[in-house]
Amino acid sequence: MSLPQVIIDVGFTSPTVATTAFILDDPVRGKLDGPPTLADENIWSDITDSVRSWSITRGSHRGDDPTLRYDTGIATIILNDENRDFDPDNLSGPYVAAGVTQIEPMRRVRIRAVWAGVTYPIFYGYADDFQADYQGNSWTYTTLTASDALKVFASYDRGAATPAGAGENAGARVTRILDGIGWSSADRVVATGNTTLQATDLSGNALSELLLVQDTELGELYADASGRIVFRNRNAVLTNTRSTTSQATFGDGGFSVTGEIPYADVVPSSLDEAMANTVTAQNTGGTAQTVIDGGSVTQYLTKTFQRTDLIAQTDGDALSWAQAVVYQYSSPRRRFASITFNTPRPEAASAHWPAVLGREFGDRVTINRRPAGGGTISRDCFIRGVQHESDGVSWKTTWVLQAADRYSFFVLDDAILGRLDNNALSY
């Protein structure tokens, strides 16, 4: 069975913060004609030959809540370390400078996969710890754990400045927060927001404020696999091609018969935990706006959801926020909660790896399941979380999914979403 080539690098001798230096194969900093300057050749140390196994978890762990939350991404890398190269207590190892170990927290870590000549980013973050595990006197394993940029923001508390920014859109607010904490403009992809916000003094925790902006927008904020901070506005799922058009179809009908990319398992779900038919939204300093779907309450009893800390400008914005959440979550969705892939058979590998490695959060995919008893269950889903794990012999991938029909708002000129009697207006 053929697996992608995996490359795992650590920036032992490079700055721990983001850099604008040119880095080979990097999708942003690898452009020769762009602003980056050439970096030192030792900016990364390739530790792949020492890797015993590795795993990463990024994104949402559930994926179907009224306010989407992408968790801090985590990587765990198990290293064969018979020479104690990665042991921070070994001052005779290769990663020591002037008698000081470079095996320390906040060193940059990246994982990439190469398939058919294409390099796919898998993870980019910052070391948490190098934990040596001495197996008697015969062997040592070292576990390298790392977290993505959301960890950096979670540890950044700020003092108050003069309040400013009343009327700026959510994307501009994200940009100003990132500027305020010195996050490189090369390491962000920020969309123009659809919601205008109250003024802010930029005080308190940086991640908390970024997430409050995301929630007020009903948008998305996450660190991508290349280490960039991505902010998507709430209309991205209605307008961006990767969200409006299925990027791949997965199924159990046989690759040679249907052309569907095979999966190992799909988990269906219709949890009522994700329901909300009585929603209250309130801006800071504003008046609470409550929206109730009476028919849903009659059928499913009361399912409340409230946010009283939003920072939109008007009560009208808060009312629209509550209406949008009720429209999306007042009825249960029979959805696919997750999908799992194992190492593919050779005949499907050429379709499997680009589809599995090339996806990002918010991508739309189609999943077909043919259970015993007959029939085909077909669902369009958004990818909201990803897990990869490999020991060099096998590879397992799991995606956390969200039902795409939660976003069936009216879209002009769309054959399905453009029907006035079937879809509510987005705001």
GICOR-V124394 format. One record per pair of residues at least 4 apart in sequence whose C-alpha atoms are under 6 Angstrom apart, sorted by the first residue. I is the first residue (numbers start at 0). J is the second residue. D is the distance in whole Angstrom. If there is no record, write none. Layout:
# GICOR-V124394
I/J/D
I/J/D
This chain:
# GICOR-V124394
3/112/6
3/113/5
3/114/5
4/112/6
4/113/5
5/111/6
5/112/4
6/47/6
6/110/6
6/111/5
7/45/6
7/46/6
7/47/5
7/109/6
7/110/5
8/43/6
8/44/5
8/45/4
8/46/6
8/108/6
8/109/5
9/43/6
9/44/5
9/107/6
9/108/5
10/42/6
10/43/5
10/106/6
10/107/5
11/101/6
11/106/6
13/42/5
15/105/6
15/106/5
15/107/6
19/35/5
20/35/5
20/36/5
20/37/6
20/38/5
21/28/5
21/29/5
21/35/5
21/36/5
21/37/5
21/38/5
22/28/5
22/29/5
23/29/5
24/29/5
25/29/5
49/78/5
49/79/5
50/77/6
50/78/5
51/77/5
51/78/5
51/79/6
52/77/5
52/389/6
52/390/4
53/75/6
53/76/4
53/388/6
53/389/6
54/74/6
54/75/5
54/387/5
54/388/4
55/73/6
55/74/4
55/386/6
55/387/5
56/72/6
56/73/5
56/385/6
56/386/4
57/72/4
57/384/6
57/385/5
58/69/4
58/70/5
58/383/6
58/384/4
59/68/6
59/69/4
59/70/6
59/383/6
59/384/5
62/383/5
62/400/6
62/401/5
63/401/5
64/273/5
66/214/6
69/221/6
71/149/5
72/146/5
72/147/5
73/145/6
73/146/5
74/144/6
74/145/5
75/143/6
75/144/5
76/142/6
76/143/5
77/141/6
77/142/5
78/140/6
78/141/5
79/140/5
80/139/5
80/140/5
81/138/5
81/139/5
84/92/5
86/131/6
87/102/5
94/101/5
95/99/5
95/100/4
95/101/5
104/126/5
104/127/5
104/128/6
105/125/5
105/126/5
106/125/5
106/126/5
107/124/6
107/125/5
108/123/6
108/124/5
108/125/6
109/122/5
109/123/4
110/121/5
110/122/5
111/119/6
111/120/5
111/121/5
112/118/6
112/119/5
113/117/5
113/118/4
120/224/5
120/225/6
121/224/5
122/224/4
123/224/6
123/225/5
123/226/5
124/146/5
124/147/4
125/145/5
125/146/5
125/147/6
126/144/6
126/145/4
127/144/5
127/145/5
128/143/6
128/144/6
129/142/6
129/143/5
130/141/5
130/142/5
131/140/6
131/141/4
132/139/6
132/140/5
132/141/6
133/139/5
134/138/5
134/139/6
152/205/5
152/206/5
153/206/5
155/204/6
155/205/6
156/203/5
156/204/4
157/202/5
157/203/5
158/202/5
159/200/5
159/201/6
159/202/4
160/200/5
161/200/5
162/198/6
162/199/5
162/200/4
163/198/5
163/199/6
164/198/5
165/196/6
165/197/5
165/198/4
166/195/5
166/196/5
167/195/5
167/196/6
168/192/5
168/194/5
168/195/4
169/192/4
169/194/6
170/189/6
170/190/6
170/191/5
170/192/4
177/182/5
178/182/6
186/227/4
187/227/5
187/228/4
187/229/6
188/229/5
189/229/6
189/230/5
190/230/6
190/231/6
192/232/5
194/216/6
195/311/6
196/310/6
196/311/4
196/312/5
197/310/6
197/311/6
197/312/5
213/217/6
213/218/5
213/219/6
215/309/5
217/233/5
218/231/6
218/232/5
218/233/4
219/230/6
219/231/5
220/229/6
220/230/5
221/228/6
221/229/5
222/226/6
222/227/5
222/228/5
223/227/5
235/239/5
236/242/5
240/244/6
241/362/5
242/361/6
242/362/5
242/363/5
245/363/5
245/364/5
246/363/6
246/364/5
247/364/5
248/259/6
248/365/5
248/366/6
249/259/5
249/260/4
249/261/6
249/366/5
250/259/5
250/260/6
250/261/5
250/366/6
250/367/5
250/368/6
251/261/6
251/368/6
252/257/6
253/257/6
254/258/5
254/259/5
254/260/6
262/340/5
263/339/5
263/340/5
263/341/6
264/338/6
264/339/5
265/337/6
265/338/4
266/335/6
266/336/6
266/337/5
267/334/6
267/335/4
267/336/6
268/333/6
268/334/5
268/335/6
268/336/6
269/332/6
269/333/5
274/328/5
274/329/6
275/302/5
275/303/5
275/304/6
275/328/5
275/329/5
276/291/6
276/292/5
276/302/5
276/325/5
276/329/4
277/290/6
277/291/4
277/302/6
277/303/5
278/289/6
278/290/5
278/303/6
278/304/5
278/305/5
278/321/6
279/288/5
279/289/4
279/305/5
280/287/6
280/288/5
280/305/6
280/306/5
280/307/6
280/317/5
280/321/6
281/286/6
281/287/4
281/307/4
281/317/6
282/308/6
282/309/4
282/310/5
283/308/5
283/309/6
283/310/6
288/318/5
295/299/6
296/300/4
296/301/5
324/328/6
325/329/5
327/405/5
334/402/6
336/400/5
337/398/5
337/399/5
337/400/5
338/397/6
338/398/5
339/396/6
339/397/4
340/395/6
340/396/5
341/394/6
341/395/5
342/393/6
342/394/5
343/348/6
347/351/6
352/356/6
353/357/5
360/382/5
360/383/5
361/381/5
361/382/5
362/381/5
362/382/6
363/380/6
363/381/5
364/379/6
364/380/5
365/378/6
365/379/4
366/377/6
366/378/5
367/376/6
367/377/4
368/375/6
368/376/5
369/374/6
369/375/5
379/403/6
380/400/6
380/401/5
380/402/5
380/403/5
381/400/6
381/401/5
381/403/6
382/400/5
383/399/5
383/400/5
384/398/5
384/399/5
385/397/6
385/398/5
386/396/6
386/397/5
387/395/6
387/396/5
388/394/6
388/395/5
389/393/6
389/394/4
408/422/5
408/423/5
408/424/6
408/425/6
409/416/5
409/417/5
409/422/5
409/423/6
409/424/5
410/416/5
410/417/5
411/417/5
412/417/6
413/417/5
